[in-house]
Amino acid sequence: MMTAPRASCPPEDDTGRDSPVLLIDDEISILRAMDRMLKKNGYSTLVAENAAEALSLFADHQIEAVISDIRMPGMSGIDLLREIRRVDLDIPVIFVTGAPSIESAVEAVKYGALQYLQKPFSEEELMEAVSKAVQMGRLARIRRRVLEERGLTAGIVSDLAGTQARFDNILKGIHMLYQPLYRSSDLSIFAFEALMRSDDQVLNKPGLVLSAAEQLDRIRDLGRVIRSQVAQTLRMNPGLRVFLNLHPEEIWDPRLLDREDPLSAKADRVILEITERRELPGSRDLSERIRDLKQLGYRLAVDDLGSGYSSLSSFLSIDPDFVKVDISLVRGAARDRNKQQLLQSVIELCRNMKIEVVAEGIETEEDRDYLISIGCDYLQGYLLARPGPLPSPETQF
């Protein structure tokens, strides 16, 4: 297995023929035929009869493009692509197969194959595919290099295999920052919101990490890492209260209700934020799940109120202890009568329902003062404090 990252470099000239094309196929006759065709057309090549041999060659050479059989004994072409993406996000991969099917074609495209050729193919078809691969690879590397120089690499992952290859390392690089929430009555700190951050060079923003986790169906893995880190912070800071974002998918994670889960022992100091930006199933099962969470000691907050599409039934199922009003309603509220009417209505309704209100995204003094004047319970935003390391326990409250 290859684990050491490697930068892609363009070939020495515009023909793309100074770096070899790597050919992998367990059928020797086909492997030799592809090798012969490529050399005839001026390409240098490396050949391998299986994926393990190919990975060894890939580790030792600067490869221009990869042509691989999709179905091989031991490690398939898809598995090979995943390993390649651990060290090179841009190199183009062409799959070939003698047993085509809709499923294999979809799988090839899904995992990032540039092209999918059916055996037998002509020399013309192969050369056209290789020429396209070389040019596309060069463009991808140039684009990445330019964006890296401009500091704009965020989110540049070429395909699903590339995302999979990075994700375990992403989990190892997750850490938390904390942003305080202030009581409007005296501007003392009430709690901190735990905010995920990533050290990954590409997926380096919370939204990108969440999108990758959703794409890979690994939201629960991400949530468990975050909850473990927050639990450790709570153990080290007695009396600390934390607001923690909970993806709707995490609600159904059995570990969340497990009393052995590291966060369960601290549940009475945790407010789980469920965003309104993602739809929740409005069902009896949801109500039961929320009830079980509250029995463990968790309190619940509806996050981003005013930004999403949660139904009234979902809102009632959550039975929140807190509502966090979205920044879109808070920003500029001191000068916007429509926003003022909405905010006053929300605060009045929540007060009648015994739900406390947090205004997030406060960026100006006039918005802060206006929200205090209409009875908002808690305030959060860059004007008051940006996310950062948790302060020492004696300064938290």
Summary of the structure (lengths in Angstrom):
residues: 397
radius of gyration: 26.8
end to end distance: 49.4
largest distance: 80.9
contacts: 1265
relative contact order: 0.08
helix: 45%
strand: 18%
